[in-house]
Amino acid sequence: MHVYDATPLLRASLPHWPGETAVHRHVTSDVRDGDAATVSTLTMGSHTGAHVDAPAHFFASGSGIDALPLHTLVGPAEVVDLTHVREAVTADDLQRGLRSTRPERLIVKTSNSGWSRNDTSFRHDFVGLDVSAARWIAEHRVRLVGLDYLSIERFGSERAGHPVHKMLLGADVVVVEGLDLDHVSPGSYLLAALPLKIGDGDGAPARVVLIERDEPAATTPGHPVASGS
């Protein structure tokens, strides 16, 4: 079993969404200075690094991050490799790339991956989902979708009213953003995407891991696999 960490390292130079608060860690006491303990204060936006969006992010009556069901945030997932897509991922791209007809949880790997280790400034030309992809995900009742940049939809979508976010969140699809999948191959995994439990939060940073799923051991007909004692 191998556990892949899809969570960017939180650091001062980590790219953040324009206008939002960058990561800042202020050490308020330090054992190296003779204090009894090292304690720090963290300042950052709620949609920093790997994070989960709540319906409250775009809907006034939407539920907060603390209300998202754990059984949606943890479970089987498929990573699909769409690193060849240069602008927006479409429904056709998803259908061609997926191994299963309807994954429970879908993690989309694009050419964005590597951003959290290689970049120090925000990319405006990152790859995101288009409306057809969002509609396909909602219609196929995918429970969770993740992408490897700070937004699930392309920069400038605010001019159209954030249609991808609203379509997904309005269909109760959990949205995970800010992943780094550079070291993750396409295939089946067990996903855990656990955001901070912030009351009525619009979103929250999360630790996101993908656990390689073991293939069942081959057996010879009539000869069951022996179990150890």
C-alpha positions in Angstrom: 0.0 0.0 0.0 1.3 3.5 -0.9 -0.1 6.8 0.4 0.2 9.8 -2.0 0.0 13.2 -0.5 -1.9 15.5 -2.9 -1.6 18.5 -0.5 0.6 21.4 -1.3 3.0 22.6 1.4 1.7 25.8 3.0 4.4 28.4 2.7 4.6 32.1 2.4 5.4 32.0 -1.4 2.6 29.5 -2.2 0.5 31.1 -5.0 -2.9 32.3 -3.9 -6.0 33.6 -5.6 -5.7 37.3 -6.5 -7.1 39.5 -3.8 -7.1 36.7 -1.1 -4.8 36.4 1.9 -1.5 34.7 1.4 -0.1 32.2 3.9 1.6 33.9 6.8 3.0 32.2 10.0 3.9 34.4 12.9 5.8 32.8 15.7 4.5 34.3 19.0 6.7 32.3 21.3 9.8 30.1 20.6 11.7 27.6 22.6 14.9 28.8 20.8 14.4 32.1 22.5 13.9 30.6 25.9 10.1 30.4 25.9 8.3 27.4 27.4 6.8 26.3 24.1 6.8 27.3 20.4 3.4 28.7 19.4 2.5 30.4 16.1 -0.4 32.3 14.6 -1.5 31.3 11.1 -3.1 33.8 8.7 -4.5 32.7 5.3 -7.6 32.6 3.1 -10.1 29.8 3.6 -9.4 28.7 0.0 -5.7 28.3 0.3 -3.7 25.4 -1.1 -5.6 22.1 -1.1 -9.1 23.1 0.1 -12.8 22.0 0.0 -15.6 24.4 -1.1 -18.9 24.4 0.7 -22.3 25.3 -0.9 -22.1 28.4 1.3 -19.3 29.6 -1.0 -21.8 30.6 -3.7 -25.3 30.2 -2.2 -26.6 32.4 0.6 -28.7 29.5 2.0 -26.0 26.9 1.3 -24.6 24.7 4.0 -21.2 25.3 5.6 -18.1 23.2 5.4 -18.9 21.7 8.8 -22.0 20.1 7.3 -20.3 18.1 4.5 -20.8 14.4 5.0 -17.7 12.4 5.9 -18.9 9.5 3.8 -18.5 11.7 0.8 -15.1 13.1 1.7 -13.7 9.6 2.2 -14.0 6.7 -0.2 -13.1 5.1 -3.6 -11.9 7.6 -6.2 -10.6 7.5 -9.8 -7.7 9.7 -11.0 -8.1 10.5 -14.6 -5.1 11.8 -16.6 -6.1 14.8 -18.8 -2.7 16.4 -18.9 -3.0 16.8 -22.7 -5.9 19.3 -22.4 -4.7 22.8 -22.8 -7.6 25.0 -21.9 -10.8 23.6 -20.5 -11.8 20.0 -19.7 -15.0 19.0 -21.5 -17.5 16.2 -21.0 -16.0 14.4 -24.0 -12.5 14.6 -22.4 -13.9 13.0 -19.2 -15.7 10.2 -21.0 -12.6 9.4 -23.1 -10.2 9.4 -20.2 -12.2 7.6 -17.5 -11.9 3.9 -17.0 -15.3 3.6 -15.2 -18.6 4.8 -16.5 -19.5 6.6 -13.3 -16.8 7.0 -10.6 -18.0 7.8 -7.1 -15.3 10.4 -6.7 -13.4 11.9 -9.6 -9.9 13.5 -9.4 -8.8 15.3 -12.6 -5.1 15.5 -13.2 -4.1 18.2 -15.7 -1.0 20.1 -16.9 -1.5 22.3 -13.8 0.1 19.7 -11.5 3.4 20.6 -10.1 2.2 24.2 -9.5 2.6 24.1 -5.8 6.3 23.2 -5.9 7.3 25.1 -9.0 5.4 28.3 -8.9 5.6 31.4 -6.7 3.0 33.5 -8.6 -0.6 32.9 -9.6 -1.3 31.3 -13.1 -4.1 33.0 -15.0 -4.0 30.4 -17.8 -4.6 27.2 -15.7 -6.8 24.4 -17.0 -10.3 24.0 -15.5 -13.6 22.3 -16.2 -16.1 23.8 -18.6 -19.8 23.7 -18.2 -20.3 20.5 -20.2 -17.9 18.7 -17.8 -19.7 20.0 -14.8 -23.1 19.0 -16.2 -21.8 15.5 -17.0 -20.5 15.1 -13.4 -23.8 16.3 -11.9 -25.9 14.2 -14.2 -23.8 11.1 -13.4 -24.2 11.8 -9.7 -20.5 11.9 -9.0 -20.2 12.7 -5.3 -16.9 14.6 -5.3 -14.7 16.1 -7.9 -11.1 17.4 -7.4 -8.8 19.4 -9.6 -5.1 20.4 -9.5 -5.4 24.2 -9.2 -7.0 26.8 -7.0 -10.3 26.8 -8.9 -12.4 24.1 -10.5 -13.2 26.5 -13.4 -11.0 28.7 -15.5 -9.9 32.2 -14.5 -12.5 34.9 -15.6 -15.5 32.7 -15.0 -16.8 35.3 -12.6 -17.9 37.3 -15.6 -20.3 34.5 -16.4 -21.4 34.1 -12.8 -19.3 31.1 -11.9 -21.4 28.5 -13.7 -19.2 25.5 -13.0 -19.1 26.0 -9.3 -22.8 26.7 -9.1 -23.8 23.7 -11.2 -21.6 21.3 -9.1 -22.4 22.8 -5.6 -26.1 23.1 -6.6 -26.1 19.4 -7.3 -24.5 18.5 -4.0 -21.2 17.6 -5.6 -18.3 18.3 -3.2 -15.6 20.4 -4.9 -11.9 19.9 -3.9 -9.4 22.4 -5.3 -5.7 23.2 -5.1 -4.4 19.6 -5.4 -1.0 18.7 -6.7 -1.1 15.4 -8.6 2.3 15.6 -10.3 3.4 12.3 -8.7 0.1 10.5 -8.9 -0.7 8.1 -11.8 -4.1 7.6 -13.2 -6.1 4.7 -11.6 -8.2 3.7 -8.6 -7.5 5.0 -5.1 -9.0 5.4 -1.7 -9.4 9.2 -1.2 -9.5 11.1 2.1 -10.1 14.9 1.7 -10.7 16.3 5.2 -11.2 20.0 5.6 -11.0 21.9 8.8 -14.3 21.9 10.7 -15.2 25.6 10.6 -18.7 26.4 11.7 -20.7 27.7 8.7 -17.5 28.0 6.7 -17.5 28.8 3.0 -14.5 26.5 2.6 -11.5 25.3 4.4 -8.0 24.0 3.8 -7.7 20.2 3.8 -5.2 17.4 4.0 -5.9 15.3 0.9 -4.3 11.9 0.5 -4.8 9.1 -2.1 -4.2 5.6 -1.0 -3.2 3.0 -3.7 -5.8 0.3 -3.7 -4.4 -3.3 -3.4 -5.3 -5.6 -6.2 -7.0 -8.8 -5.0 -4.7 -11.7 -4.8 -5.0 -14.3 -7.6 -6.2 -17.7 -6.6 -6.3 -21.1 -8.2 -9.8 -22.6 -8.6 -10.4 -25.0 -5.7 -7.4 -23.7 -3.7 -8.4 -20.8 -1.4 -5.7 -18.5 -0.2 -4.4 -19.6 3.2 -4.7 -17.1 6.0 -2.1 -16.6 8.6 -2.6 -17.3 12.3 
